Amino acid sequence: MNTIVLFVVPPIAGAIIAYITNVIAIKMLFRPLNEIRVFGIRVPFTPGILPRQRKKLAQSIGGMVERELLTPEVLRDRLAREDVREKIRYSISLFTENILDKTPSQLFVDNEKVLADRIPEAVEKIYPVFTSAVMEFLYRPDIRREMESKGRIILRNIILKLNIFQRFFLSAAQYDMTLEKKMPEIIDDLSSIAEKALNETGVKKTLITAAGSSFNKMIGEQDKNLFALLNIGAQDKVKLDDYIFNKLLLAADGQINNILTSINVKQLVSDRIDSLDVARVERIILDVMSDQFKWIHIFGGILGFIIGLFQATLTYFLR
């Protein structure tokens, strides 16, 4: 009987002690959450390992993610995968279809005021380019010749509307011939007057306001979607999607290093982990590793049983 007790009690006791010890050890990874003091002296192993080392742990995980997981090479390899590229292409296709299927008024719905404020600003910025283009057009040799020709026709029509005595006096004094000869100078004067008028503050403000109003009115009254307005067919849509896709990937490939540097993955992950409640971190780890922890408990119990059995055997032979 004593022999049976000798070989049964120590292994079972060892298994129970080892099992409970492992449970307590794993609990001490997380608990207690805060340090405990007795008579002003901190009790050892409080708080738990993770609460005490959370900042260091967060920095370590952040550094590991930055070095091993979110690297430029990993992202480039990911973007090179055909399934990823197809998903990006599909997303771009949906985006462009959603945009092009809307009318201008639908596209800017809830942003009418923003648009109304921005249009005059945009027109004002391009106004110098507009006036320069107008004057360059007016001073083109072929346009000047056309204006001189039209000017002479207008002059003759005006003279024809005069009565016979008025035409007689004009012809006698050769005013009509003089005006025709002076037509290039008249056109120069008109062009100069037009240039000064375009640069006057009042005229500039009036034209900018009119342009903004016309644009807003055009957008508000347009009932066709952008597909119809821009005459975009199925093949054009594919070309547009391919163009955006290629430009997007090219830009992403060239800016991956800068993007990751700007994001600062290590600091981002570290701050996020460090901001988590310790109890929540405990739940996350336990959810992920519950099976592994269970087997640690079991193996601890088995190891305790074996040690107890060895001790009982040793005691039996040494007595």
C-alpha positions as CSV (number, residue, x, y, z in Angstrom):
1,M,0.0,0.0,0.0
2,N,2.8,2.3,0.9
3,T,4.5,1.5,-2.3
4,I,1.4,2.4,-4.3
5,V,1.0,5.7,-2.4
6,L,4.7,6.4,-3.0
7,F,4.4,5.9,-6.8
8,V,1.0,7.7,-7.1
9,V,1.0,10.8,-4.9
10,P,4.3,12.4,-6.0
11,P,3.6,12.2,-9.8
12,I,0.0,13.5,-9.3
13,A,1.2,16.3,-7.0
14,G,4.0,17.2,-9.4
15,A,1.6,17.3,-12.3
16,I,-0.9,19.5,-10.4
17,I,1.8,21.8,-9.1
18,A,3.5,22.2,-12.6
19,Y,0.1,22.8,-14.2
20,I,-0.9,25.5,-11.7
21,T,2.6,27.0,-11.9
22,N,2.4,27.4,-15.7
23,V,-1.1,28.9,-15.4
24,I,0.2,31.5,-12.9
25,A,3.3,32.2,-15.0
26,I,1.3,33.0,-18.1
27,K,-1.1,35.1,-16.1
28,M,1.9,37.0,-14.7
29,L,2.7,38.1,-18.3
30,F,-0.4,40.4,-18.1
31,R,-1.4,40.6,-14.4
32,P,-1.5,42.7,-12.4
33,L,-2.0,45.6,-14.6
34,N,-0.6,48.1,-12.1
35,E,2.2,47.8,-9.6
36,I,1.3,46.8,-6.0
37,R,3.0,48.4,-3.0
38,V,3.1,47.2,0.5
39,F,4.3,49.8,3.1
40,G,5.6,51.9,0.2
41,I,7.6,49.0,-1.2
42,R,6.8,47.7,-4.7
43,V,5.9,44.0,-4.7
44,P,8.2,42.1,-7.1
45,F,6.8,41.2,-10.5
46,T,4.2,43.9,-10.3
47,P,2.9,45.1,-12.7
48,G,3.0,42.1,-15.1
49,I,5.7,41.8,-17.8
50,L,3.6,43.2,-20.6
51,P,2.2,46.2,-18.7
52,R,5.7,47.0,-17.4
53,Q,7.4,46.6,-20.8
54,R,4.6,47.7,-23.1
55,K,6.5,50.7,-24.5
56,K,9.6,48.6,-25.3
57,L,7.4,45.9,-26.7
58,A,5.5,48.4,-28.9
59,Q,8.7,49.9,-30.3
60,S,10.1,46.4,-30.9
61,I,7.0,45.3,-32.8
62,G,7.0,48.6,-34.8
63,G,10.6,48.1,-35.8
64,M,9.9,44.5,-36.8
65,V,7.0,45.6,-39.0
66,E,9.1,48.3,-40.6
67,R,12.0,46.1,-41.2
68,E,10.3,42.9,-42.3
69,L,6.7,43.5,-43.3
70,L,6.1,46.9,-44.7
71,T,9.3,47.5,-46.8
72,P,9.5,49.1,-50.2
73,E,10.5,45.7,-51.7
74,V,7.5,43.9,-50.1
75,L,5.1,46.6,-51.4
76,R,6.6,46.5,-54.9
77,D,6.4,42.7,-55.0
78,R,2.8,43.0,-53.9
79,L,1.9,45.6,-56.6
80,A,3.6,43.3,-59.2
81,R,1.3,40.4,-58.4
82,E,-1.3,40.0,-61.2
83,D,-4.2,39.5,-58.8
84,V,-3.4,42.7,-57.0
85,R,-3.0,44.6,-60.3
86,E,-6.4,43.3,-61.5
87,K,-8.1,44.4,-58.3
88,I,-6.5,47.9,-58.7
89,R,-7.6,48.0,-62.3
90,Y,-11.1,47.0,-61.4
91,S,-11.3,49.6,-58.7
92,I,-10.2,52.3,-61.1
93,S,-12.7,51.1,-63.7
94,L,-15.5,51.4,-61.1
95,F,-14.3,54.8,-60.0
96,T,-14.1,56.3,-63.6
97,E,-17.5,54.7,-64.5
98,N,-19.1,56.3,-61.4
99,I,-17.7,59.7,-62.3
100,L,-18.5,59.6,-66.1
101,D,-22.0,58.3,-65.5
102,K,-23.0,61.5,-63.7
103,T,-24.1,64.8,-65.2
104,P,-22.0,67.9,-64.3
105,S,-24.7,69.0,-61.8
106,Q,-24.6,65.6,-60.1
107,L,-20.9,65.6,-60.0
108,F,-20.8,68.8,-58.1
109,V,-23.9,68.2,-56.0
110,D,-23.5,69.6,-52.4
111,N,-20.4,71.5,-53.7
112,E,-22.1,74.2,-55.7
113,K,-21.0,77.0,-53.4
114,V,-17.4,75.8,-53.4
115,L,-17.5,75.5,-57.2
116,A,-19.0,79.0,-57.5
117,D,-16.3,80.4,-55.3
118,R,-13.5,78.6,-57.1
119,I,-14.4,79.4,-60.7
120,P,-13.9,83.2,-60.4
121,E,-10.5,82.5,-58.7
122,A,-9.5,80.1,-61.5
123,V,-10.7,82.5,-64.2
124,E,-8.7,85.3,-62.5
125,K,-5.6,83.2,-62.5
126,I,-5.9,82.4,-66.2
127,Y,-7.1,85.9,-67.2
128,P,-3.6,87.2,-68.1
129,V,-3.1,84.2,-70.3
130,F,-6.5,84.8,-71.9
131,T,-5.8,88.5,-72.7
132,S,-2.4,87.6,-74.0
133,A,-3.9,85.0,-76.3
134,V,-6.6,87.5,-77.5
135,M,-4.0,90.2,-78.3
136,E,-1.7,87.6,-80.0
137,F,-4.6,86.6,-82.1
138,L,-5.5,90.2,-83.0
139,Y,-1.9,91.0,-84.0
140,R,-1.5,87.9,-86.3
141,P,-0.8,89.1,-89.9
142,D,-3.6,87.1,-91.5
143,I,-6.1,88.3,-88.9
144,R,-4.9,91.9,-89.4
145,R,-5.4,91.6,-93.1
146,E,-8.9,90.2,-92.6
147,M,-9.7,93.0,-90.2
148,E,-8.5,95.6,-92.6
149,S,-10.6,94.0,-95.4
150,K,-13.7,93.9,-93.2
151,G,-13.0,97.5,-92.1
152,R,-13.0,98.7,-95.7
153,I,-16.2,96.9,-96.4
154,I,-17.8,98.4,-93.3
155,L,-16.6,101.8,-94.4
156,R,-18.1,101.5,-97.9
157,N,-21.4,100.3,-96.4
158,I,-21.5,103.3,-94.1
159,I,-20.8,105.7,-97.1
160,L,-23.5,104.0,-99.1
161,K,-26.0,104.8,-96.3
162,L,-25.3,108.5,-96.7
163,N,-27.3,110.8,-98.9
164,I,-26.0,111.9,-102.3
165,F,-24.7,115.3,-101.1
166,Q,-22.8,113.8,-98.1
167,R,-21.2,111.2,-100.4
168,F,-20.3,114.0,-102.9
169,F,-18.5,116.0,-100.2
170,L,-16.7,113.0,-98.9
171,S,-15.5,112.1,-102.4
172,A,-14.6,115.7,-103.3
173,A,-12.4,115.9,-100.2
174,Q,-11.2,112.3,-100.8
175,Y,-12.0,111.4,-97.2
176,D,-13.1,108.0,-98.3
177,M,-9.8,107.3,-99.9
178,T,-7.9,108.6,-96.9
179,L,-9.9,106.4,-94.5
180,E,-9.2,103.3,-96.7
181,K,-5.5,104.1,-96.7
182,K,-5.4,104.7,-93.0
183,M,-7.2,101.5,-92.3
184,P,-4.0,99.7,-91.0
185,E,-3.5,102.5,-88.5
186,I,-7.2,102.4,-87.5
187,I,-6.9,98.7,-86.9
188,D,-3.8,99.3,-84.8
189,D,-5.7,101.9,-82.7
190,L,-8.6,99.6,-82.2
191,S,-6.4,96.8,-81.1
192,S,-4.6,99.1,-78.7
193,I,-7.9,100.3,-77.3
194,A,-9.1,96.6,-76.9
195,E,-5.9,95.7,-75.1
196,K,-6.3,98.7,-72.6
197,A,-10.0,97.8,-72.1
198,L,-9.2,94.2,-71.3
199,N,-6.7,95.3,-68.6
200,E,-9.0,97.8,-67.0
201,T,-10.1,96.6,-63.5
202,G,-13.8,97.1,-64.2
203,V,-13.8,95.2,-67.5
204,K,-11.7,92.5,-66.0
205,K,-14.1,92.0,-63.1
206,T,-17.1,92.0,-65.4
207,L,-15.6,89.4,-67.7
208,I,-14.6,87.2,-64.7
209,T,-18.0,87.4,-63.2
210,A,-19.7,86.6,-66.5
211,A,-17.4,83.6,-67.1
212,G,-18.2,82.2,-63.7
213,S,-21.9,82.7,-64.2
214,S,-21.9,81.1,-67.6
215,F,-19.9,78.1,-66.3
216,N,-22.3,77.6,-63.4
217,K,-25.3,77.9,-65.6
218,M,-23.9,75.5,-68.1
219,I,-23.2,72.9,-65.4
220,G,-26.7,73.4,-63.8
221,E,-28.6,73.1,-67.1
222,Q,-26.7,70.2,-68.5
223,D,-28.7,66.9,-68.4
224,K,-26.3,64.6,-70.2
225,N,-23.7,62.5,-68.4
226,L,-20.0,62.9,-69.0
227,F,-20.0,59.8,-71.2
228,A,-22.3,61.6,-73.6
229,L,-20.7,65.1,-73.2
230,L,-17.2,63.9,-73.8
231,N,-18.3,61.3,-76.4
232,I,-16.5,58.5,-74.5
233,G,-17.2,55.0,-75.9
234,A,-16.3,51.6,-74.5
235,Q,-12.8,51.6,-76.1
236,D,-12.1,55.1,-74.9
237,K,-13.2,54.1,-71.4
238,V,-10.7,51.2,-71.4
239,K,-7.9,53.5,-72.7
240,L,-8.7,56.0,-69.9
241,D,-8.6,53.3,-67.3
242,D,-5.3,51.9,-68.6
243,Y,-3.9,55.4,-68.6
244,I,-4.9,56.1,-65.0
245,F,-3.8,52.6,-63.9
246,N,-0.3,53.0,-65.5
247,K,0.2,56.5,-64.2
248,L,-0.9,55.5,-60.7
249,L,1.4,52.5,-60.5
250,L,4.3,54.5,-61.9
251,A,3.7,57.2,-59.3
252,A,3.3,54.6,-56.5
253,D,6.5,52.8,-57.5
254,G,8.5,56.0,-57.6
255,Q,7.1,57.3,-54.3
256,I,7.0,54.1,-52.1
257,N,10.1,55.1,-50.2
258,N,8.9,58.6,-49.6
259,I,5.4,57.4,-48.6
260,L,6.8,54.9,-46.1
261,T,9.2,57.6,-44.7
262,S,6.4,60.1,-44.4
263,I,4.1,57.5,-42.7
264,N,6.9,56.4,-40.3
265,V,5.6,52.8,-40.0
266,K,7.7,52.1,-36.9
267,Q,6.3,55.0,-35.0
268,L,2.8,54.5,-36.3
269,V,2.6,50.8,-35.2
270,S,4.4,51.6,-31.9
271,D,2.0,54.4,-31.0
272,R,-1.0,52.3,-31.9
273,I,0.1,49.4,-29.8
274,D,1.2,51.6,-26.9
275,S,-2.3,53.3,-27.0
276,L,-4.2,50.1,-26.6
277,D,-5.6,49.2,-23.2
278,V,-3.5,46.4,-21.6
279,A,-6.6,44.4,-20.9
280,R,-7.4,44.6,-24.6
281,V,-3.9,43.5,-25.6
282,E,-4.3,40.6,-23.2
283,R,-7.6,39.5,-24.8
284,I,-6.0,39.8,-28.3
285,I,-3.0,37.7,-27.4
286,L,-5.1,35.1,-25.5
287,D,-7.5,34.9,-28.5
288,V,-4.6,34.2,-30.9
289,M,-2.6,31.9,-28.6
290,S,-5.2,30.2,-26.4
291,D,-4.5,26.8,-28.0
292,Q,-0.8,27.2,-27.5
293,F,-1.2,28.3,-23.9
294,K,-3.5,25.3,-23.3
295,W,-0.8,22.9,-24.5
296,I,1.9,24.7,-22.4
297,H,-0.3,24.0,-19.3
298,I,-0.7,20.3,-20.4
299,F,3.0,19.8,-21.1
300,G,3.8,21.5,-17.8
301,G,1.5,19.0,-16.0
302,I,3.1,16.1,-17.9
303,L,6.6,17.3,-17.1
304,G,5.6,17.7,-13.4
305,F,4.1,14.1,-13.5
306,I,7.4,12.7,-14.9
307,I,9.5,14.6,-12.4
308,G,7.3,13.3,-9.5
309,L,7.5,9.8,-10.9
310,F,11.3,10.0,-11.1
311,Q,11.4,11.4,-7.6
312,A,9.2,8.5,-6.3
313,T,11.4,5.9,-8.1
314,L,14.6,7.5,-6.7
315,T,13.1,7.5,-3.2
316,Y,12.0,3.8,-3.6
317,F,15.4,2.6,-4.5
318,L,17.3,4.7,-2.0
319,R,15.3,3.9,1.1
